[in-house]
Amino acid sequence: MMDLRQAIFQKLQNKNQSELHDIINDSVNNDERTLPGLGVIFELIWEKSDEQTQNHLVSTLENHIPH
C-alpha cells in the first residue's frame, strides 16, 4: 500500500516547471483536503534547500502571517 508521501511524489514525477506550478496553485486554491499534499511538497523543498533559502522561506512566512 502506498503512503501519502509516495502518492504525492508519484503525482509529481516527470512534471515540468509549468505543470508543477499548476499543481501547487490548484492545491493552494482548493479546500483543506489538499493541505497534506502541500505539506509533503514543502517538506521536499525544505529538505533540499540550503540554509540561506530556508532562512528566506522562514522570513517570507514571518512577514506574511496574519496578525
N, CA, C and O atoms as a Maestro MAE file, in Angstrom:
{
 s_m_m2io_version
 :::
 2.0.0
}

f_m_ct {
 s_m_title
 :::
 protein
 m_atom[268] {
  # First column is atom index #
  i_m_mmod_type
  r_m_x_coord
  r_m_y_coord
  r_m_z_coord
  i_m_residue_number
  s_m_chain_name
  s_m_pdb_residue_name
  s_m_pdb_atom_name
  i_m_atomic_number
  :::
  1 25 0.843 -1.183 0.000 1 A "MET " " N  " 7
  2 3 0.000 0.000 0.000 1 A "MET " " CA " 6
  3 2 0.893 1.253 0.000 1 A "MET " " C  " 6
  4 15 1.887 1.314 0.724 1 A "MET " " O  " 8
  5 25 0.537 2.217 -0.794 2 A "MET " " N  " 7
  6 3 1.317 3.444 -0.950 2 A "MET " " CA " 6
  7 2 0.926 4.447 0.133 2 A "MET " " C  " 6
  8 15 -0.259 4.663 0.389 2 A "MET " " O  " 8
  9 25 1.937 5.063 0.773 3 A "ASP " " N  " 7
  10 3 1.621 6.089 1.757 3 A "ASP " " CA " 6
  11 2 1.459 7.445 1.059 3 A "ASP " " C  " 6
  12 15 1.674 7.563 -0.147 3 A "ASP " " O  " 8
  13 25 1.082 8.452 1.827 4 A "LEU " " N  " 7
  14 3 0.795 9.770 1.274 4 A "LEU " " CA " 6
  15 2 2.006 10.360 0.552 4 A "LEU " " C  " 6
  16 15 1.874 10.873 -0.560 4 A "LEU " " O  " 8
  17 25 3.177 10.290 1.171 5 A "ARG " " N  " 7
  18 3 4.374 10.847 0.536 5 A "ARG " " CA " 6
  19 2 4.634 10.188 -0.815 5 A "ARG " " C  " 6
  20 15 4.901 10.869 -1.804 5 A "ARG " " O  " 8
  21 25 4.557 8.875 -0.849 6 A "GLN " " N  " 7
  22 3 4.795 8.157 -2.098 6 A "GLN " " CA " 6
  23 2 3.775 8.563 -3.161 6 A "GLN " " C  " 6
  24 15 4.131 8.739 -4.326 6 A "GLN " " O  " 8
  25 25 2.524 8.711 -2.769 7 A "ALA " " N  " 7
  26 3 1.472 9.100 -3.718 7 A "ALA " " CA " 6
  27 2 1.738 10.494 -4.270 7 A "ALA " " C  " 6
  28 15 1.570 10.724 -5.468 7 A "ALA " " O  " 8
  29 25 2.154 11.433 -3.409 8 A "ILE " " N  " 7
  30 3 2.448 12.799 -3.853 8 A "ILE " " CA " 6
  31 2 3.659 12.792 -4.776 8 A "ILE " " C  " 6
  32 15 3.636 13.422 -5.833 8 A "ILE " " O  " 8
  33 25 4.721 12.083 -4.383 9 A "PHE " " N  " 7
  34 3 5.920 12.020 -5.216 9 A "PHE " " CA " 6
  35 2 5.595 11.413 -6.577 9 A "PHE " " C  " 6
  36 15 6.116 11.869 -7.595 9 A "PHE " " O  " 8
  37 25 4.753 10.403 -6.608 10 A "GLN " " N  " 7
  38 3 4.368 9.786 -7.869 10 A "GLN " " CA " 6
  39 2 3.608 10.785 -8.747 10 A "GLN " " C  " 6
  40 15 3.802 10.828 -9.961 10 A "GLN " " O  " 8
  41 25 2.744 11.585 -8.121 11 A "LYS " " N  " 7
  42 3 1.987 12.587 -8.875 11 A "LYS " " CA " 6
  43 2 2.917 13.658 -9.465 11 A "LYS " " C  " 6
  44 15 2.634 14.209 -10.529 11 A "LYS " " O  " 8
  45 25 4.026 13.949 -8.772 12 A "LEU " " N  " 7
  46 3 4.942 14.999 -9.208 12 A "LEU " " CA " 6
  47 2 5.977 14.526 -10.225 12 A "LEU " " C  " 6
  48 15 6.579 15.341 -10.924 12 A "LEU " " O  " 8
  49 25 6.183 13.232 -10.307 13 A "GLN " " N  " 7
  50 3 7.214 12.696 -11.199 13 A "GLN " " CA " 6
  51 2 6.951 13.089 -12.645 13 A "GLN " " C  " 6
  52 15 5.812 13.117 -13.110 13 A "GLN " " O  " 8
  53 25 8.029 13.389 -13.330 14 A "ASN " " N  " 7
  54 3 8.006 13.681 -14.766 14 A "ASN " " CA " 6
  55 2 7.180 14.914 -15.140 14 A "ASN " " C  " 6
  56 15 6.732 15.045 -16.279 14 A "ASN " " O  " 8
  57 25 6.983 15.810 -14.181 15 A "LYS " " N  " 7
  58 3 6.268 17.062 -14.465 15 A "LYS " " CA " 6
  59 2 7.288 18.154 -14.741 15 A "LYS " " C  " 6
  60 15 8.349 18.197 -14.117 15 A "LYS " " O  " 8
  61 25 6.964 19.035 -15.678 16 A "ASN " " N  " 7
  62 3 7.838 20.169 -15.937 16 A "ASN " " CA " 6
  63 2 7.485 21.302 -14.970 16 A "ASN " " C  " 6
  64 15 6.542 21.182 -14.188 16 A "ASN " " O  " 8
  65 25 8.241 22.400 -15.025 17 A "GLN " " N  " 7
  66 3 8.027 23.505 -14.082 17 A "GLN " " CA " 6
  67 2 6.614 24.067 -14.165 17 A "GLN " " C  " 6
  68 15 6.002 24.372 -13.142 17 A "GLN " " O  " 8
  69 25 6.107 24.200 -15.361 18 A "SER " " N  " 7
  70 3 4.759 24.742 -15.544 18 A "SER " " CA " 6
  71 2 3.716 23.826 -14.906 18 A "SER " " C  " 6
  72 15 2.791 24.299 -14.246 18 A "SER " " O  " 8
  73 25 3.864 22.538 -15.101 19 A "GLU " " N  " 7
  74 3 2.926 21.576 -14.522 19 A "GLU " " CA " 6
  75 2 3.020 21.572 -12.998 19 A "GLU " " C  " 6
  76 15 2.001 21.501 -12.312 19 A "GLU " " O  " 8
  77 25 4.244 21.647 -12.466 20 A "LEU " " N  " 7
  78 3 4.410 21.695 -11.009 20 A "LEU " " CA " 6
  79 2 3.785 22.966 -10.450 20 A "LEU " " C  " 6
  80 15 3.138 22.937 -9.404 20 A "LEU " " O  " 8
  81 25 3.980 24.077 -11.146 21 A "HIS " " N  " 7
  82 3 3.381 25.349 -10.736 21 A "HIS " " CA " 6
  83 2 1.863 25.213 -10.683 21 A "HIS " " C  " 6
  84 15 1.234 25.656 -9.722 21 A "HIS " " O  " 8
  85 25 1.280 24.613 -11.694 22 A "ASP " " N  " 7
  86 3 -0.173 24.427 -11.744 22 A "ASP " " CA " 6
  87 2 -0.670 23.530 -10.618 22 A "ASP " " C  " 6
  88 15 -1.708 23.805 -10.016 22 A "ASP " " O  " 8
  89 25 0.067 22.456 -10.329 23 A "ILE " " N  " 7
  90 3 -0.319 21.555 -9.241 23 A "ILE " " CA " 6
  91 2 -0.340 22.308 -7.919 23 A "ILE " " C  " 6
  92 15 -1.285 22.173 -7.141 23 A "ILE " " O  " 8
  93 25 0.701 23.104 -7.661 24 A "ILE " " N  " 7
  94 3 0.769 23.868 -6.417 24 A "ILE " " CA " 6
  95 2 -0.347 24.901 -6.374 24 A "ILE " " C  " 6
  96 15 -1.037 25.024 -5.362 24 A "ILE " " O  " 8
  97 25 -0.531 25.640 -7.455 25 A "ASN " " N  " 7
  98 3 -1.590 26.653 -7.496 25 A "ASN " " CA " 6
  99 2 -2.963 26.034 -7.256 25 A "ASN " " C  " 6
  100 15 -3.758 26.565 -6.480 25 A "ASN " " O  " 8
  101 25 -3.239 24.929 -7.910 26 A "ASP " " N  " 7
  102 3 -4.526 24.259 -7.732 26 A "ASP " " CA " 6
  103 2 -4.723 23.805 -6.292 26 A "ASP " " C  " 6
  104 15 -5.830 23.871 -5.757 26 A "ASP " " O  " 8
  105 25 -3.643 23.343 -5.668 27 A "SER " " N  " 7
  106 3 -3.731 22.882 -4.275 27 A "SER " " CA " 6
  107 2 -3.948 24.037 -3.310 27 A "SER " " C  " 6
  108 15 -4.729 23.926 -2.365 27 A "SER " " O  " 8
  109 25 -3.253 25.150 -3.549 28 A "VAL " " N  " 7
  110 3 -3.381 26.314 -2.668 28 A "VAL " " CA " 6
  111 2 -4.799 26.865 -2.716 28 A "VAL " " C  " 6
  112 15 -5.339 27.287 -1.693 28 A "VAL " " O  " 8
  113 25 -5.389 26.864 -3.870 29 A "ASN " " N  " 7
  114 3 -6.716 27.455 -4.041 29 A "ASN " " CA " 6
  115 2 -7.844 26.454 -3.872 29 A "ASN " " C  " 6
  116 15 -8.982 26.725 -4.257 29 A "ASN " " O  " 8
  117 25 -7.541 25.312 -3.307 30 A "ASN " " N  " 7
  118 3 -8.531 24.259 -3.132 30 A "ASN " " CA " 6
  119 2 -8.938 24.162 -1.668 30 A "ASN " " C  " 6
  120 15 -8.542 24.988 -0.846 30 A "ASN " " O  " 8
  121 25 -9.722 23.160 -1.356 31 A "ASP " " N  " 7
  122 3 -10.159 23.002 0.035 31 A "ASP " " CA " 6
  123 2 -9.067 22.341 0.874 31 A "ASP " " C  " 6
  124 15 -7.982 22.049 0.373 31 A "ASP " " O  " 8
  125 25 -9.356 22.114 2.131 32 A "GLU " " N  " 7
  126 3 -8.348 21.632 3.079 32 A "GLU " " CA " 6
  127 2 -7.835 20.231 2.794 32 A "GLU " " C  " 6
  128 15 -6.819 19.829 3.360 32 A "GLU " " O  " 8
  129 25 -8.497 19.487 1.946 33 A "ARG " " N  " 7
  130 3 -8.027 18.129 1.640 33 A "ARG " " CA " 6
  131 2 -6.677 18.142 0.935 33 A "ARG " " C  " 6
  132 15 -5.962 17.141 0.963 33 A "ARG " " O  " 8
  133 25 -6.314 19.254 0.306 34 A "THR " " N  " 7
  134 3 -5.029 19.329 -0.402 34 A "THR " " CA " 6
  135 2 -3.874 19.738 0.513 34 A "THR " " C  " 6
  136 15 -2.715 19.666 0.103 34 A "THR " " O  " 8
  137 25 -4.166 20.165 1.737 35 A "LEU " " N  " 7
  138 3 -3.110 20.643 2.635 35 A "LEU " " CA " 6
  139 2 -2.046 19.592 2.946 35 A "LEU " " C  " 6
  140 15 -0.866 19.940 2.992 35 A "LEU " " O  " 8
  141 25 -2.403 18.326 3.160 36 A "PRO " " N  " 7
  142 3 -1.327 17.344 3.388 36 A "PRO " " CA " 6
  143 2 -0.371 17.236 2.205 36 A "PRO " " C  " 6
  144 15 0.833 17.069 2.400 36 A "PRO " " O  " 8
  145 25 -0.887 17.328 0.986 37 A "GLY " " N  " 7
  146 3 -0.021 17.279 -0.190 37 A "GLY " " CA " 6
  147 2 0.918 18.466 -0.247 37 A "GLY " " C  " 6
  148 15 2.087 18.327 -0.606 37 A "GLY " " O  " 8
  149 25 0.403 19.640 0.110 38 A "LEU " " N  " 7
  150 3 1.260 20.827 0.153 38 A "LEU " " CA " 6
  151 2 2.328 20.669 1.223 38 A "LEU " " C  " 6
  152 15 3.454 21.138 1.058 38 A "LEU " " O  " 8
  153 25 1.979 20.015 2.310 39 A "GLY " " N  " 7
  154 3 2.957 19.754 3.369 39 A "GLY " " CA " 6
  155 2 4.089 18.867 2.874 39 A "GLY " " C  " 6
  156 15 5.253 19.100 3.201 39 A "GLY " " O  " 8
  157 25 3.751 17.855 2.090 40 A "VAL " " N  " 7
  158 3 4.766 16.962 1.525 40 A "VAL " " CA " 6
  159 2 5.653 17.738 0.550 40 A "VAL " " C  " 6
  160 15 6.872 17.564 0.543 40 A "VAL " " O  " 8
  161 25 5.042 18.590 -0.269 41 A "ILE " " N  " 7
  162 3 5.812 19.407 -1.213 41 A "ILE " " CA " 6
  163 2 6.749 20.340 -0.448 41 A "ILE " " C  " 6
  164 15 7.922 20.468 -0.800 41 A "ILE " " O  " 8
  165 25 6.233 20.995 0.599 42 A "PHE " " N  " 7
  166 3 7.083 21.897 1.377 42 A "PHE " " CA " 6
  167 2 8.215 21.131 2.056 42 A "PHE " " C  " 6
  168 15 9.347 21.610 2.112 42 A "PHE " " O  " 8
  169 25 7.912 19.953 2.567 43 A "GLU " " N  " 7
  170 3 8.945 19.130 3.210 43 A "GLU " " CA " 6
  171 2 10.085 18.835 2.233 43 A "GLU " " C  " 6
  172 15 11.257 18.917 2.600 43 A "GLU " " O  " 8
  173 25 9.744 18.495 1.001 44 A "LEU " " N  " 7
  174 3 10.752 18.211 -0.008 44 A "LEU " " CA " 6
  175 2 11.587 19.454 -0.312 44 A "LEU " " C  " 6
  176 15 12.814 19.385 -0.387 44 A "LEU " " O  " 8
  177 25 10.909 20.596 -0.487 45 A "ILE " " N  " 7
  178 3 11.621 21.856 -0.749 45 A "ILE " " CA " 6
  179 2 12.547 22.179 0.420 45 A "ILE " " C  " 6
  180 15 13.707 22.535 0.213 45 A "ILE " " O  " 8
  181 25 12.045 22.058 1.636 46 A "TRP " " N  " 7
  182 3 12.823 22.382 2.834 46 A "TRP " " CA " 6
  183 2 14.061 21.506 2.928 46 A "TRP " " C  " 6
  184 15 15.164 22.002 3.158 46 A "TRP " " O  " 8
  185 25 13.877 20.203 2.750 47 A "GLU " " N  " 7
  186 3 14.989 19.262 2.892 47 A "GLU " " CA " 6
  187 2 16.062 19.464 1.825 47 A "GLU " " C  " 6
  188 15 17.232 19.173 2.075 47 A "GLU " " O  " 8
  189 25 15.696 19.948 0.659 48 A "LYS " " N  " 7
  190 3 16.640 20.107 -0.441 48 A "LYS " " CA " 6
  191 2 17.182 21.533 -0.553 48 A "LYS " " C  " 6
  192 15 17.956 21.833 -1.462 48 A "LYS " " O  " 8
  193 25 16.777 22.413 0.368 49 A "SER " " N  " 7
  194 3 17.216 23.809 0.338 49 A "SER " " CA " 6
  195 2 18.418 24.019 1.251 49 A "SER " " C  " 6
  196 15 18.563 23.357 2.279 49 A "SER " " O  " 8
  197 25 19.272 24.952 0.855 50 A "ASP " " N  " 7
  198 3 20.388 25.318 1.720 50 A "ASP " " CA " 6
  199 2 19.876 26.248 2.824 50 A "ASP " " C  " 6
  200 15 18.723 26.678 2.807 50 A "ASP " " O  " 8
  201 25 20.748 26.546 3.773 51 A "GLU " " N  " 7
  202 3 20.347 27.344 4.931 51 A "GLU " " CA " 6
  203 2 19.859 28.735 4.533 51 A "GLU " " C  " 6
  204 15 18.916 29.251 5.135 51 A "GLU " " O  " 8
  205 25 20.476 29.339 3.545 52 A "GLN " " N  " 7
  206 3 20.061 30.668 3.102 52 A "GLN " " CA " 6
  207 2 18.626 30.637 2.548 52 A "GLN " " C  " 6
  208 15 17.824 31.522 2.844 52 A "GLN " " O  " 8
  209 25 18.318 29.634 1.759 53 A "THR " " N  " 7
  210 3 16.967 29.507 1.209 53 A "THR " " CA " 6
  211 2 15.966 29.225 2.324 53 A "THR " " C  " 6
  212 15 14.866 29.776 2.322 53 A "THR " " O  " 8
  213 25 16.337 28.373 3.274 54 A "GLN " " N  " 7
  214 3 15.451 28.097 4.408 54 A "GLN " " CA " 6
  215 2 15.174 29.378 5.186 54 A "GLN " " C  " 6
  216 15 14.033 29.648 5.561 54 A "GLN " " O  " 8
  217 25 16.226 30.169 5.429 55 A "ASN " " N  " 7
  218 3 16.038 31.432 6.148 55 A "ASN " " CA " 6
  219 2 15.123 32.372 5.372 55 A "ASN " " C  " 6
  220 15 14.298 33.064 5.969 55 A "ASN " " O  " 8
  221 25 15.260 32.403 4.047 56 A "HIS " " N  " 7
  222 3 14.388 33.224 3.210 56 A "HIS " " CA " 6
  223 2 12.932 32.751 3.316 56 A "HIS " " C  " 6
  224 15 12.019 33.570 3.418 56 A "HIS " " O  " 8
  225 25 12.721 31.446 3.292 57 A "LEU " " N  " 7
  226 3 11.365 30.903 3.423 57 A "LEU " " CA " 6
  227 2 10.750 31.285 4.767 57 A "LEU " " C  " 6
  228 15 9.589 31.689 4.839 57 A "LEU " " O  " 8
  229 25 11.540 31.152 5.824 58 A "VAL " " N  " 7
  230 3 11.050 31.496 7.160 58 A "VAL " " CA " 6
  231 2 10.741 32.988 7.251 58 A "VAL " " C  " 6
  232 15 9.727 33.375 7.831 58 A "VAL " " O  " 8
  233 25 11.598 33.817 6.690 59 A "SER " " N  " 7
  234 3 11.367 35.257 6.693 59 A "SER " " CA " 6
  235 2 10.095 35.607 5.922 59 A "SER " " C  " 6
  236 15 9.299 36.434 6.366 59 A "SER " " O  " 8
  237 25 9.913 34.975 4.771 60 A "THR " " N  " 7
  238 3 8.695 35.213 3.981 60 A "THR " " CA " 6
  239 2 7.466 34.813 4.784 60 A "THR " " C  " 6
  240 15 6.474 35.541 4.809 60 A "THR " " O  " 8
  241 25 7.528 33.672 5.434 61 A "LEU " " N  " 7
  242 3 6.410 33.215 6.261 61 A "LEU " " CA " 6
  243 2 6.142 34.204 7.389 61 A "LEU " " C  " 6
  244 15 5.000 34.609 7.606 61 A "LEU " " O  " 8
  245 25 7.187 34.590 8.100 62 A "GLU " " N  " 7
  246 3 7.025 35.514 9.221 62 A "GLU " " CA " 6
  247 2 6.388 36.827 8.770 62 A "GLU " " C  " 6
  248 15 5.539 37.378 9.472 62 A "GLU " " O  " 8
  249 25 6.788 37.324 7.613 63 A "ASN " " N  " 7
  250 3 6.280 38.606 7.115 63 A "ASN " " CA " 6
  251 2 4.858 38.533 6.577 63 A "ASN " " C  " 6
  252 15 4.242 39.570 6.327 63 A "ASN " " O  " 8
  253 25 4.327 37.334 6.393 64 A "HIS " " N  " 7
  254 3 3.002 37.217 5.810 64 A "HIS " " CA " 6
  255 2 1.985 36.507 6.693 64 A "HIS " " C  " 6
  256 15 0.865 36.239 6.258 64 A "HIS " " O  " 8
  257 25 2.364 36.204 7.919 65 A "ILE " " N  " 7
  258 3 1.408 35.617 8.859 65 A "ILE " " CA " 6
  259 2 0.438 36.712 9.281 65 A "ILE " " C  " 6
  260 15 0.861 37.772 9.743 65 A "ILE " " O  " 8
  261 25 -0.861 36.465 9.127 66 A "PRO " " N  " 7
  262 3 -1.832 37.484 9.549 66 A "PRO " " CA " 6
  263 2 -1.727 37.751 11.047 66 A "PRO " " C  " 6
  264 15 -1.570 36.835 11.854 66 A "PRO " " O  " 8
  265 25 -1.817 39.030 11.392 67 A "HIS " " N  " 7
  266 3 -1.746 39.437 12.812 67 A "HIS " " CA " 6
  267 2 -3.112 39.769 13.317 67 A "HIS " " C  " 6
  268 15 -3.268 40.132 14.483 67 A "HIS " " O  " 8
  :::
 }
 m_bond[267] {
  # First column is bond index #
  i_m_from
  i_m_to
  i_m_order
  :::
  1 1 2 1
  2 2 3 1
  3 3 4 2
  4 3 5 1
  5 5 6 1
  6 6 7 1
  7 7 8 2
  8 7 9 1
  9 9 10 1
  10 10 11 1
  11 11 12 2
  12 11 13 1
  13 13 14 1
  14 14 15 1
  15 15 16 2
  16 15 17 1
  17 17 18 1
  18 18 19 1
  19 19 20 2
  20 19 21 1
  21 21 22 1
  22 22 23 1
  23 23 24 2
  24 23 25 1
  25 25 26 1
  26 26 27 1
  27 27 28 2
  28 27 29 1
  29 29 30 1
  30 30 31 1
  31 31 32 2
  32 31 33 1
  33 33 34 1
  34 34 35 1
  35 35 36 2
  36 35 37 1
  37 37 38 1
  38 38 39 1
  39 39 40 2
  40 39 41 1
  41 41 42 1
  42 42 43 1
  43 43 44 2
  44 43 45 1
  45 45 46 1
  46 46 47 1
  47 47 48 2
  48 47 49 1
  49 49 50 1
  50 50 51 1
  51 51 52 2
  52 51 53 1
  53 53 54 1
  54 54 55 1
  55 55 56 2
  56 55 57 1
  57 57 58 1
  58 58 59 1
  59 59 60 2
  60 59 61 1
  61 61 62 1
  62 62 63 1
  63 63 64 2
  64 63 65 1
  65 65 66 1
  66 66 67 1
  67 67 68 2
  68 67 69 1
  69 69 70 1
  70 70 71 1
  71 71 72 2
  72 71 73 1
  73 73 74 1
  74 74 75 1
  75 75 76 2
  76 75 77 1
  77 77 78 1
  78 78 79 1
  79 79 80 2
  80 79 81 1
  81 81 82 1
  82 82 83 1
  83 83 84 2
  84 83 85 1
  85 85 86 1
  86 86 87 1
  87 87 88 2
  88 87 89 1
  89 89 90 1
  90 90 91 1
  91 91 92 2
  92 91 93 1
  93 93 94 1
  94 94 95 1
  95 95 96 2
  96 95 97 1
  97 97 98 1
  98 98 99 1
  99 99 100 2
  100 99 101 1
  101 101 102 1
  102 102 103 1
  103 103 104 2
  104 103 105 1
  105 105 106 1
  106 106 107 1
  107 107 108 2
  108 107 109 1
  109 109 110 1
  110 110 111 1
  111 111 112 2
  112 111 113 1
  113 113 114 1
  114 114 115 1
  115 115 116 2
  116 115 117 1
  117 117 118 1
  118 118 119 1
  119 119 120 2
  120 119 121 1
  121 121 122 1
  122 122 123 1
  123 123 124 2
  124 123 125 1
  125 125 126 1
  126 126 127 1
  127 127 128 2
  128 127 129 1
  129 129 130 1
  130 130 131 1
  131 131 132 2
  132 131 133 1
  133 133 134 1
  134 134 135 1
  135 135 136 2
  136 135 137 1
  137 137 138 1
  138 138 139 1
  139 139 140 2
  140 139 141 1
  141 141 142 1
  142 142 143 1
  143 143 144 2
  144 143 145 1
  145 145 146 1
  146 146 147 1
  147 147 148 2
  148 147 149 1
  149 149 150 1
  150 150 151 1
  151 151 152 2
  152 151 153 1
  153 153 154 1
  154 154 155 1
  155 155 156 2
  156 155 157 1
  157 157 158 1
  158 158 159 1
  159 159 160 2
  160 159 161 1
  161 161 162 1
  162 162 163 1
  163 163 164 2
  164 163 165 1
  165 165 166 1
  166 166 167 1
  167 167 168 2
  168 167 169 1
  169 169 170 1
  170 170 171 1
  171 171 172 2
  172 171 173 1
  173 173 174 1
  174 174 175 1
  175 175 176 2
  176 175 177 1
  177 177 178 1
  178 178 179 1
  179 179 180 2
  180 179 181 1
  181 181 182 1
  182 182 183 1
  183 183 184 2
  184 183 185 1
  185 185 186 1
  186 186 187 1
  187 187 188 2
  188 187 189 1
  189 189 190 1
  190 190 191 1
  191 191 192 2
  192 191 193 1
  193 193 194 1
  194 194 195 1
  195 195 196 2
  196 195 197 1
  197 197 198 1
  198 198 199 1
  199 199 200 2
  200 199 201 1
  201 201 202 1
  202 202 203 1
  203 203 204 2
  204 203 205 1
  205 205 206 1
  206 206 207 1
  207 207 208 2
  208 207 209 1
  209 209 210 1
  210 210 211 1
  211 211 212 2
  212 211 213 1
  213 213 214 1
  214 214 215 1
  215 215 216 2
  216 215 217 1
  217 217 218 1
  218 218 219 1
  219 219 220 2
  220 219 221 1
  221 221 222 1
  222 222 223 1
  223 223 224 2
  224 223 225 1
  225 225 226 1
  226 226 227 1
  227 227 228 2
  228 227 229 1
  229 229 230 1
  230 230 231 1
  231 231 232 2
  232 231 233 1
  233 233 234 1
  234 234 235 1
  235 235 236 2
  236 235 237 1
  237 237 238 1
  238 238 239 1
  239 239 240 2
  240 239 241 1
  241 241 242 1
  242 242 243 1
  243 243 244 2
  244 243 245 1
  245 245 246 1
  246 246 247 1
  247 247 248 2
  248 247 249 1
  249 249 250 1
  250 250 251 1
  251 251 252 2
  252 251 253 1
  253 253 254 1
  254 254 255 1
  255 255 256 2
  256 255 257 1
  257 257 258 1
  258 258 259 1
  259 259 260 2
  260 259 261 1
  261 261 262 1
  262 262 263 1
  263 263 264 2
  264 263 265 1
  265 265 266 1
  266 266 267 1
  267 267 268 2
  :::
 }
}
